[in-house]
Amino acid sequence: MFDNLSDKLQRVFKNLRGEGRLTAENMEVALREVRVALLEADVHFKVVKQLLEAVKVRAMGQEVLQSLSPYQQVIGIINEELIKVLGSHESKLRFANDPPSVFMIVGLQGSGKTTSTAKLARWLAKNGHRPQVVSVDIYRPAARHQLSILARDNKIPIYEGVEGETLPIDLARSARRETANAGRDVLLVDTAGRLHIDEDLMTELQQLKDLLNPVEILFVADAMTGQDAVKSAGEFHQRLGITGAILTKMDGDARGGAALSIRHVTGQPLKFVGLGEKADAFEPFHPDRAVSRILGMGDILSFVEKAQEAFDSKQQEEMQRKLIDNEFTLEDFRDQLKSLRKLGSLESILKMMPKVGMMKELQNMQPDEKELTRIVSIIDSMTPKERTNHMIINGSRRRRIARGSGTKVEDVNDLLRQYTQARKMMKTLSGSMGMLGKRMGKLGGLGKLGLPGF
């Protein structure tokens, strides 16, 4: 997400930083390069024009040009103006005063509506709500079957209809009644789509809107389609009055133009993004964090939130105690690696890191996901005594462990060497991390993480 745009802007900023001082001329060159970078990232041309006009007015002022740190000020201005384009702050979902709240999920066929419906329902359930879903796509039985499978896999109640309910309007009415009777507070309605916008589709969606009076009409778009997604969003908004958007496949869209354009075209915020096929690869959209990633500053807040979910604080306190008391075993080492996997792929973790200072070197790493799996497999092939006391693992035990894990003795030797090195390093770091945690405790809960492995 935003990788191409971020790389191009980094080059622009590097050139700007290399200037002895800023002038109107080299500032003009820099802004022209920013314009090219945005257009190549498939950002809507009106968005580019509006953004650069705002940046130019502020950046060409004498206060910036004569500043002792003009480069930082320019970055700050672009940061602020990009955040304005994206909506300034996270746009939260709205809920009805009298439950159930109805969310209509709309969009073109193939955009990811059904998957997004299930992911949003899962997210709502995880955040204290009691959602139910229904598919009113009577034209594609496969769509209803898909939602049924996704709902079952994620333990989300679904209304599947009864005999005789063959119209979308009937399914929606009955689903709302069942949702209310079951005491559930949100009904997500997965609507039908087409390969293109037509009158029949819009008439059907308008009828559903009139019946359900939804508090949210969320337009789902495939980020990979770029400006086609933005155009469709504008047309849906004109006919239905959407309240927000969900962009799917953001993990595969290195340009990010649709995300930067959709709010400008519709006037409505981007509320969620889909970042992969897994049910939990779905999160609220934070404009400030997105801009931070675009400008190469990373997304540390999202990393902290993911870490707080993945690492139990009590377990980490116990882990720190073991490190200090020299009781950190191979079993603990394995558990730490498993917890690390909960944060997502190693590649996604690295993308959250800033592209500055020593962190910049991390961006060039090629993380090997298989290596983590291999390490866990080797440790799992050990006996409980071996995991507790690695000193007893002699040559014959190493051969047995290698056979059991489908690896080589050299791999077992490498693991034991890495473990002993990590154990020493972690013990050294645990004390300093503890002190840092106390100092940083008020900054986004960083002090609560207790990550001895970081």
N, C-alpha and C positions, 0 to 999 in steps of 0.2 A: 504494500500500500504506500503510494507516494514515492517509491524508491527512485524512479527516474527523475522526477521533479526535484527531489531533495539533492540528488547528485549534481544536477545542473546548477541549482542555486548555490551549492557549495563552491562550484568553480567560479561563479560570478563574485561571490563574497571574497574568495581568495584573491582574485584580481584586484578587487576594491581595497582589500587590506594591504596589498602590495604598493599602493600609491603612497607617495611621500606625504601628500595632503589631498584633501578632497577639493575639487573645483566644480563649477557648474558643468564644465565639459565632461570630465570623467564620470560625474554623477549621471549625466545624460546617457553616456555609453552603458553604464551599469544598468540603468533602468530599461534601456533598449534590450539588453541581454536577458533581463528578468522577463520582459514581455515575450520574447521568443521562447524562453523556457516554459512559460505558462501555456502558450498556445500549443507547443509541441506536446504538453501534458494533456491536451484535449480539454482545456478549460474554455468555457464559453467566451466568445470574443467580447461580449458586453461586460462580462465580469472582469476580464483583463483590463479593459478600458477604464472602468470605474475604479478598480484597485490602483492602477498606476497613476491615475490623475490625483487620487487622494495621497498616495505616497510622494509624488513629485512636489505637490504643494508644501508638504511638511519637510521633506528631505532637502529641498533647495533653499530653505530658509537660512538666514545668516547664523542663527543659533547653532545649527548643525554644522554648517561649513566651517565655522570658526571654532568648533568645539575641540577640546583636547583629545576626545575619543569619538570622532565622527563616524568611524566604521561601526562601533557598537550602537550608536544612536540610529543609524540607518537600519541595522538589523532589528532594533526595537520598534521602529516605525512600521517596517514590513510585517513584523510579528503582530502588532496591534491591528493593522488594517486587514490582514488575512483572517484574524479572529472575527472581525466585524463581518466579513463576507460569509463566514461559516455560521454566524449566529451568536457570537459572544459568550454563550454559556450553554451547558447541557440543557436540552429541552425535554422535560419530564412528561410522562404520559398523564393524560387527564382521566379522571374517574367521575362517574355520576354520583350525585348525592343520594339517589335511591337505586341501589344495586338491583339487577346486575348491570355493570357497564358493558356496552357493546362496542367491540372493535371490528370494523370491516377491513379485511385485508384484500386489496385490489391490485391489479397490474396485468400486464400482458402474459400470455401463455409462455412458459419456459423461463420466467424471470426468477422463480424460486418462491412463489407465494406459499405453496403448501409446506415446504420445509421451514420457511420463516414463521408460519403460523404455529407450527409445533415448537420451534425454538423460542418464540416469544412466550408461549404458554409455559414452557419449562422455566424461563427466566422469571415470569410472574410468580409461579409456584415457589421458586427458590427465594423470592423476595416478599413472602408473606401473604400472597393472594391465593384464591381458590378458583382457578380458571377451568373453563370447559370449552371444547372446540366443536365446530360443525363444518362440514363441507357442503356447499350448495351448488357444486359444479356437477350438474346432472348430465352434462354432455361428455364428460370424460370419466367413466367408472374407475379408471386407473388412478385418477386424482383422489377420489374418495377412499379408495383402498389404501393408497399411500399414506393419507392422513391417519387412517385407522391404525396402520402399523406403527407410525411414528408416535401416535398418542399412547398406544399400548407400551411401546418401548420406554417411553418417558413417564409412564404412570399418570397420564392426563386423561380425565373423563372426556368421552366423545359422544355426541348424539348422532346416531347413524340412521335415524328415521324408522318409520313403520310402513307397512304395506299400504299403498294408496297415496303416499306422499311423493309425488313425482315432480312437483314444481319447486323452484328455489324459495319462493315466498312461503310455501307451506313448511318446508324444512326449517327455515329461519324462525318462523313463528313458534313452531313446536320446540325447537331448541332453546329459545329464550324462556319459554314456559318451564321446561325441565330444569334449566339452569337456576331459575328463581326458586322453584320448588325444592331443589337440592341444597339451597343455601349457598350457592356459589356466587362469587362477586364479579366475575368477568366472563363474557362470552366472546370468543374469537370466531368470526365468520370468514372462512376461506371461500372466496367467490370464484366464479368462472373467469377465464381469460380467453383471449383470442390471439392470433398471430399479429393482428393489427386492430386498431380501434374502429369499431363500426357502430351503427345506430342501435342495432338489437342489443349489443352488449351494454351500452350506456343506458338504454331504457330499462333493462333488467336491474342494473346497479342502482339506478335512481329509485326504482320501486322498492328495493331492499332498504335503501336509505330512508325513504318515507315511512316504511313500516317499523324499522328498528330504532330510528333516531339515534344513531351511533355517536358516542363522544369522541371517537377517533376513527378516521378513515385513513389508513396507512397504505401508501403507494409503495409497492415493492418493485425494485428495478435491478437489473443485472449491471453491475458497475463495468463489466467488460465491454458493454455496448456503447459506452461513452456518451456522446452527445445524443444518440438515439434515445437513451434512457432519459436524458434531460428533456428532450422534446416530448416524449410520451408523458412524463410527469406534468408538464405544462398543460397538455391536452386533458388529462384526467382531472387536473385541478380546475380547469375552466368549466368542465361539465359537472363535477361532483363536489368540488370544494374540499380537497384532501387536507388533512391536518398535520401531515408529516410524511416522511419517507424512510424506507428501509433499503439500504444498498447491500445486495448480496455479492459474493465472490470478490470482496475487497482484497482478499489475500492474493488474488491472481491479477489484480489491476495495479501495475507498477506506476501508472501515470496519475490516477486520482482526479482526473478532470471532472468527472460526474459529481464527485463529492463536493468539489469547490464551486459547482455551477448550479446545483439543484435548488438551493435556497433562493438564489437570485432570481431564477426563472419563475418559481412558484410562490415565493414569499413565505414558504413553509419550511420548517427545520428538518434536517436529517436527524432522525431519532435513534436509529440502531444501524449497526453494520454486521453483516455476516462475514466471518473470517475463515471459513472452511466448512467441511462436510459434517464434522462432529456436532452433536447436539449442543455442546457448551461453547462452540466457536461462534459466539453471538454476544454482542455487548453494546451498551449505550454509546452513542457518539458524543465525544467531548471535543468541541472545537479547539480549545486551548491546547489540549494534548496532541491533536492532529497537527496543528501548526508547529508545535514544538518538534515533532518528527520531521515535518517538511523542511524546517530550517536546520536540521541536523543536531537538535538539542536532546533527542531521545524522548522517551516517555516513561520516566522513572515512577510517576504516580501510579500508572497502570501496572507496572512491575511490582510495586509495593502491594497493591490490592490483590494481585494474583498470588503473591507470596503469603499474604496473611490468610488467604483461603486455603492454600496448600499445606502450610506448616502450622501444626497445632502448638500454641504457645507453651502449654505445660510440658509437652514432649520435648520442645526445644530447650526449656529450662533444665530438664533432666539431662539432655544431651550436653549442655554446657558443663553441668556438674561432672559428667563422665569424662569430659575432655580434661578438666582441671585435675581430676583424681586419677587420670591415666587409665580409665576404664572403657575407652572408646573401642568397641569391638568391630569385627568384620560384619556382624549382623547389623550393628548401628550404621556402618558405612553403607550397606545395602539399602537400609531403610531411608537414608538421606538421599540416595540416588533415585529411589522410587518416588520420594516426595518431590524431587526436582522435576521429574517427568510430568507432574501435575500442573506445572507452570506452562506447559505447552512444549512445542518443539524447541530444540536448542537454537535453531535459526530464528524463530520468532522472539526468543528471549534476547538474542544479540541485537535484534532490530530495535529493541526498546532502549538500548544503550546509546548515550550521546556519541556523535561523530567528531568528538574533540578530544584533545589531550591523549593520554594513553588509551582511553576507551576507543579511539579511532582505529587502533590496530585490531581490535576485536572484530570490526566489521569485515576484515579480510579473512577471518577464520572460516574454514570449511568444516562445520561440526559433523561428527560421525555418530548418528543416532544408534547405529548398530553396536557401537562400542559400549554404550551403557547397557544394552540388552545382554551383551556378551559377559560383562562384569557381573551383572546380577545372576546370570546363569551359572557362572563359576562359583559364586558364593553359595547359591542354592544347592550346589552339588557337594558341599562340605557337610560334615556332621555338626551337630550343635556344639560339641566340644571344640572342634576346629574353628568354628566361627567365634567362639568365646576366647580361645587362646591360639593365636596364629603361630606361636613358637613351636607347637607340636607338629606342624605340617612339614614332615620330612619328604625325602625323595619318593618313596612308595606311595605316600598319601597324595602327593602332587600328581603322580601318574594316574591314580584312581580318580581324582577330581577332574583331570583333563578328559578322561574317557567319559565320565558321567555328564560333563557339560558339552561334549562334542568339540572340545578345543585342544590346543597343544599344551605340553608342559611349559613351553616358553611363555604362553599366555598366562598361565597360573603364576609363573615367576614374576611376570610383569605386573600382575594385579597386586601380589604381595608387596612388591617394591613400591608401587603407587600408594598402597594403603599405609605403609609405614611412613612414607614421606608426607602423605596427607595428614596422618595422625600428629606428626610433629608440627606441621604448619598450622593445623587447626588449633592445637593447644596454645600456640603462640598468639594466634589471631583472636581466640575466644576472649582473652582478657581485654584486648584493645577494642573488640567489637562491643563488649559489655559496657565499657566506658563511653563509646560512641553512642550506643543505644540510649544511655541515660541522658546524654546531651541532646540527642535528636528525637527524643520521645514525643515531643510536641509537633514534630513535622510529619504529618501524615501517618503516624503510628509506626514509624520506621524502627523505633526502639523496641517494639513488641515482636519483631520478626525473630530475633535470636537465631540467625542463620550462621552456624559455625563454619559452614562450607563456603561462605562467600567473603 
